[in-house]
Amino acid sequence: MSLATRSARGAAVLSLSTFLNIGLGFFGGIILARLLAPDDFGTFALALSLYALFDVRSKLQLEQKFLRDRENPLAQFLTFFSLNLSLSGASLILAILAALVAVALQRADLAGCLVIVGLVNVADSASASVRLSIEKEIAFGRVALIQSLSSLVQFTTTAAGAIVGLGLWSLPWGLAAGTLVSLVIFLRIAPHRPRFGLNPPLARGFLAYGARYGLVFTTATTILTQCDNLIVALFGGTGALGFYDRAYRTALWPTVLISTAIARISLPTYAKLQDDQARFSKAVSLVLWVVMTCATPIAIIFVVTAPDLVPALYGAQWTPSIPILQALAAFALFRTLWEDTVSLLVATGRSGLLARLAMGQAVILILIAIPLTYALGPLGTAISVGLVFLIPAIFLFLAVRVWLNVNLGEAVFVPILNNLLMLALYLVIRPQLPLDQGVATWLRWGIEAALAVGLYALVSLAISRQTIIGRARYIIQLARG
């Protein structure tokens, strides 16, 4: 089976799995938002953000080197597995120390969440090592199934805990249950039996890569993905963070279907194609086109329908998150393009450039998020995050145009035009519809979403019909082999 076929089939499987997970997260989020308080979500989000700051394993980004290198696969896997487990153990120790500080500050709830998250991370380090060894060969079928099952177990456990009155504790225990299921199954299907087996030269190579590139990159990435939570909690408390966290997670729904497949498939695929510029360019162009064609319109729909979406899904108590959701959804597309930027730079041996790019973003985020949050609250934080992730999107467009001679007109600018026309038509038609009086909120949102989808389909078929049909046929042919 060709690499293109395996990549296309992998993307299809991951997309289907992610779609099911999104559906579960969508309905699960609605249920949990009605069972738990904003402060519960805020406390757990704060625990996750604090843990991310001293998570040693994620800081080194050893998986990038593991996915890229092809020599001596068994020794690579055993060394990678051993390092992952050791580093997660060190992170657990730091989590326990942080928990003691939280107890001294009379936040026993936060301390308990930190310890549980640390224990979960140890189990996840083992299952992730096996998962990546499978994905390294562009094989995603069983991985997608296991992760869907894990998500189902996590939600079921969390919902059951919330129903019986566990409150905040239903969130970390649900996370633990889902991770345990993944660990048990991945250990049973591992292509190589996981065990401690450090190869000293390989271990030194991993750690050198992590110290030189991964540490800088992930420190910056941690700031990019967690600093916003800490800033919101600092200025507004865990209640405000609860609103921000719910808006953030909802804003990612439109693009996570695309970004998950891109993040998981693009790096190993690009790594295999880096010496064939024609095929490499074609693969990158296809990824950009899919992102701009599929992810952008859904993000726009979330922006324009948020005033009805939030109360319809979560209830009136969550209305403070509406403007936050609109700001985050407007920029959610750039987060997907960031994933592709990471894959492109790592696959082409430009990890140093990636680290500098991420660190620059992190510095800019700190400089603008604090004053904007002080002035506008969580909305200012959301705007800061969006502006910072716009930077790698612009960088990606320039890089692929210069390095790979990708045609940005077809891959990027035409889809943007289609989206802008859809938005303009929606803003003209929506005020003419008699939906604001006597129509249930959930029905109004459904009509608004359907209108936006229909307009986008009409505009896209009118302007890009041949491109859409041609690329759709190409993807189907790849999936069929």
N, C-alpha and C positions, 0 to 999 in steps of 0.2 A: 504494500500500500504506500502511495507517495506521501511525501511530507505535506503537500497541499491538502490532500484528501484527509489525512489524519488531523490536520489543524482545523479544517472545516467541520469535520465530524465532532472534534473536541469542542469547538465553539458552539455547535448545535446542542450537544449534550449539556454543556455548562449553562447555556442560555435557558434550556428547559428546566434544569434543576434550579437555577437562580430565579426563574419565573415562579416556580412553585414556592420557593423560599420567600420571595417577595409577597406572594399571596398570603402565606402564613404570617409573615411579619405585618402585613397590612391589616388583616383581620385580628391578629393577635395583639397588635398595638392598640387597636380600638378597644378590645376587651380589657387589656391591662390598664389603659388610661382611665377607664371607668371604675376599675377596682382599686387602683393605687393613687396616692396623692402626688402632686408635682414634687414635693419635698423628697419622696421616696426615690423617684427617678433622679433627682438632683444629687442625693447622697451617693447613690450607686455610680452615677457618672463621675462624681468627684473622686471616688475610690479608684475607678478605672484610669482616670487621668493621672492621679498621683502615682499609681503603680507604673504607668507607662514612663514616668520620668526616671525611675531607677531600674527598669527592666533591662538587665545586661544582655540577655539573649537577643532581643529585638534590636538593640543598639548596634550590634556588629554586622547585621545583615548577611550572615554566612550563607543563607539560601541563595543569594545572587551568585556567589562563586560556585556553589554546588550545582546549580542549574546550568551554569555556563560551561564548566569543565567536563570533559568526556573521558579522560584517561582513568584507568584502574577503578572501575565503578564500585566494586565491593569495598575496597579500602576507603574510597571516597565516602561511601555511605556510612560505614562503621565509625569513621572519624567524625563525620558530620553529626551522627546520632549521639556519640559520646560527648562532643562539645556542647551540643544543644542541651542535653540533660544536665551537664555540669553547670552551665551558665544559668539555666532556670533555677537550679538549686541555690546559686548565689543570689539570684533575684528574690527568692523566697525569704532568705535571711534578711535582706534589706526591707522586705515588706513587713516582716515581724518587728523590726526595729521601728519602722514608721508607725506601725500599729500601737506600739508602746507610747510613742509621742502623742498619738491621737487620744489614747486613754488618759494621759496626763492632762490633755486639753478638754477632758470630759466629753469626748466623742466616741463612746464605746461602739456605737453603731457603725461609724466609719472604720474603726479599728477591725471589727469583725469582717467587714466587707474586704478590707485589704488582705487579711490572712487567707480568706477563701479564694480570692482572685490569685494570690501567690501560689496556692496549692493547685489550682486549676491550670496555671501556666506550666507547672512541672509536667502534668499529664499531657497538656497540649504539645509540649516540646517533643515528646516521644511520638505522638500520632502525626504531628506535622512532618517529622523526619521521614516517616514511611510514605505519607501522602506525596511529598515532593519527589521521592525516589520514583514513584509511579508517574507523576506528571512530567518528569524529566524526559520520559519517552513518548510524550504527547498522547498519553492514555488517560482518559478522564471519565469513562463510563462508571466504574465502580466508585470512584472518588465522589462523583456527583451524587450518586445514590446514598452513600454513607453520610455525606454532609446534609442531605435533605432529611434523612432519618434523625440525625443529631439535632437539627433545628426543630423538628417536630417534638422530640423528647424534651428539649429545652423549654419550648413554649408550654407544653402540657404540664411539666413540673412547675413552672412559674405560675401558670394560671391556677393550678390546684392549690398551690401555696397561698396565692392571693385570696382565693375563695374561702379557705379555712381560716384566714385571718393572720397569716404570717407577715403581711405588710411588706416592708422593705426587704426582709430576708428571703422572700420568694424569688427575688431577682438573682442574687448570687447562687442560691441553691439550684435554680433552673440552669444557670450557666454551668455549674459543676456537673449536673446530670447529663447534659448534652455532650460535654467534653468527655466524660467517662464512656459513653456509648461509642464515640469516635475512636477512643483509645483501644477499647476491647476489639472492635472489628478490624481496625487497621493492623493491629498486631497479628491477627489471624491470617490476613491476606498479604502480609509483607513479602515482597520478592526476595529479600535477604533477611534472615532472622536477626532482629535487633539485639545487639549486645555491646558491651564496652569493648572497644578495639581501636585505640588511638594509634595512628601511624604518625610518628613524630614529625617527619618532614611535611606530610600533608597537614597536620595540625598547625605547624608553624606557618604554613602557607595560608590556611584559613584565618588564623589570628592576625597575620600581617595584613591580609586584605581587609579584615574587619577594622583593625586599628587605623589603617591608612585611608580607607574609603568609607566603610560601613559605619564607623563610629561617628564621623562627621555628618554623614548623610542622615543617619537615624536620629542623632541628636537634633538636627535641624527639622526632620520630619516629625519628631515627637512634639517639638515646639509648634509646628504647623498644625498638627491634628489635636493637640491636647491643651496648648496654652490658652486657647479661646475659652475652654471650660473653666480653667483656673481664674482667668480674668473676670469672667461673669460671676463666678462664685465669690471672688474677692469684693467686687463692687455691689453685688445684689444678693448674695447668699444662695443657699441650695434651692430655695423656692424659685428664684429667677433662673437658676441653672436648669431646673426641671423643665421650665417652658422652653428654654433654649435647646436643651437636649432633645426634647420631643420634636421641635421644629427641624433640627438638624437631621435627625433620623428620617423624618418624613420627606425632607427635601432630597435626600439621596435615593429615595425609591425610584424616581423616573430614570436615573442613570445607572443604578447599580446592576441592572440586567446586562448592560453593555460593558460597564467597567470591570465586572467580575471576569467575564470571558476574556477581555483584553489583557487584564493584568496576569491571568493565569496562562494564557496561550502565547501572547506576543513575545515574551522574553525567550522561551526555548525555541520558538519558530524563527525569530530574528537571529538568534545565535547560530542556527543551522544555515541561514541564508546570507550571513554577513560577507561571504566571499563571492557572492553572485549578485552584483548590483542590480541587474535587470529584474530578477525575481524579488529581491529585497525591496526595491522601489515599488513594485506592483503590490506587494503585501502591505506596505505602509500606506499606500494610497487607498487601498481597500478598507483598511482599518479606519482611516480618517473619514472616508465617505460614510461608512456605517455609523460612526459616532455622530457626525453632523446631520445625517438624514434621520436617524432613529431616536437619538437621545435629546436633541435640541427641542423638537416640538413638544415632547412630554414635559420637559422642564418649563416651557412657556405656559402650558396648560395649568401647571401647578401655581404659577405666578398669578394668572388672571382669575383662577377659581378658588384661591386660598380663603377668601372671606366666607365662602359657603362650605368649603372642604373641611376646615377645622371644626366648626360646631357640629357639622353633620356626622363626623367620625368620632370626635372625642367628647363633645358636650360643651356647654357654655363656659365651664370653668377654665377651658384652654384657649379662650379667645385672645389673651395677651400674646400668644405665640404667632398670631396671624402675620403681622408685619415681619417678624423674624423669618418665618417660613418663606414669605415672598422674596426677601433679600437673598436667602440661602439658595432657593430654587433657581433664581436668576443666574447664579454663579455655579450651580451644580455641574454643568457641562465641563467647566474647566478642571474639575477634580478628575473626571474621566480622561481628559487629555493629559493630565499630569501622570497618570498610570502609564500611558503610552510613551511619554517622554522618558520615564524611568527605564522602561524596557529597551528603548532605542539606544540610550546612552550606555547602559550596562552591556548590551549585546555587542556593541561596537568598540568596547574597551575604553570608554570615556567616563569611567566611574569617578575620576577626579573632578571632571567638569560637572557631573551630576551633584557631587558633594558641595561644590562651590555654589551652584545654582540654588540648592536647597538651603544652604546656610544664608545666602543673600535674602531669600524669601523669609526665613525665620527672623532675621534682624528687622526687616521691613515690617513684618507683622507686629513685633513687639513695639516698634516705634509708632505705629498708627493705631493699633488696637486699644492701647491704654487711654489715649485722649478721646478717641471716638466712643469707647464704652463709657467713659466718665460723662460725656456729653449726651449720648443717646441711649445708654443702657445696653441690653443685649442686642438691640438692633444695630448699634454701632459696631459691636463685635462681629456680627454677621457680615456687615459691609466690608469690614477689614479683611475677613477671611476670603471673601470673593475677590477682592482686588489683588490680594497676594497670589491667589491661584491663577489669575489672569496672566501673570508673568510667564510661567512655563508654557502656557498655551501659545503665546506669541513666539516664544523661543522655538517651540516645536515646529510651527509653520515655517519659520525662517530656516531652521536646520534642515528639514526634509527638502525644502526647495533648493538649497545650496548643495547639500551633500548627495542627495539622491535624485535631484531633478524631478520631483513629484509635481504633477500638474495641479496646483492649488485651486484653479478655477473650477474644475469638475469635482474635485474632492471636498472643497471647503466653501468657496464663494457662492456657487449655485445653490447648495442646500441652505446657506444663510439667507439668500434672497427669497427662497421659498418660505422660510420661516417668518421673515419680515412681512411678506405679503399676507400670509395667514394671520398674523397678529393684527395687521391693519384692517383686514376684512372683519375680523372678530370684533374689534373695537367699534366698528361702524354698525354691525348687525346686532350685537348683544343689547344695546340700549333700546332697540326697537321691539324687543320681545317682551310680552306681558308676564314677566316672571317674578316681579318684586312684590306682588301683593297676592296673598292667598295660595302660594305654592310652597309646599314643604321644602325645607332646606336641602334635604338629600336629593329630592327630585330636581330641584333647581340646579344643583351642582352636576347631576347626571346629564341634564340637557346642555349645560354650558360646556362640559367636557366633550360631549358628542358633537356639538357644533364646531368646536376647535379641531377635533380630529377630522371631521368631514371636510372642513375648509382646507386643512393641510393636504389631505388626499387629493382634492380637486386641483389645488395649486401645483402640487408636485407632479401630478400626471400631465397637467397642461404644459409645464415647462421642462420637465426632466423624464418624460415617459420612456424614451429610448434607453437612457442611462439606467433607470431603475430596472427595467425589464432585462437589459443586458447583464447587469451585475447580479441580479437575482438568479438568472439562469446559470451564471458562472458559479455562484456559491452552491446551487443545487447540484450542478455537475460535479463539483469537488466532493460534496457530501456523498454522492453516489459512487465516487471512485472512477 
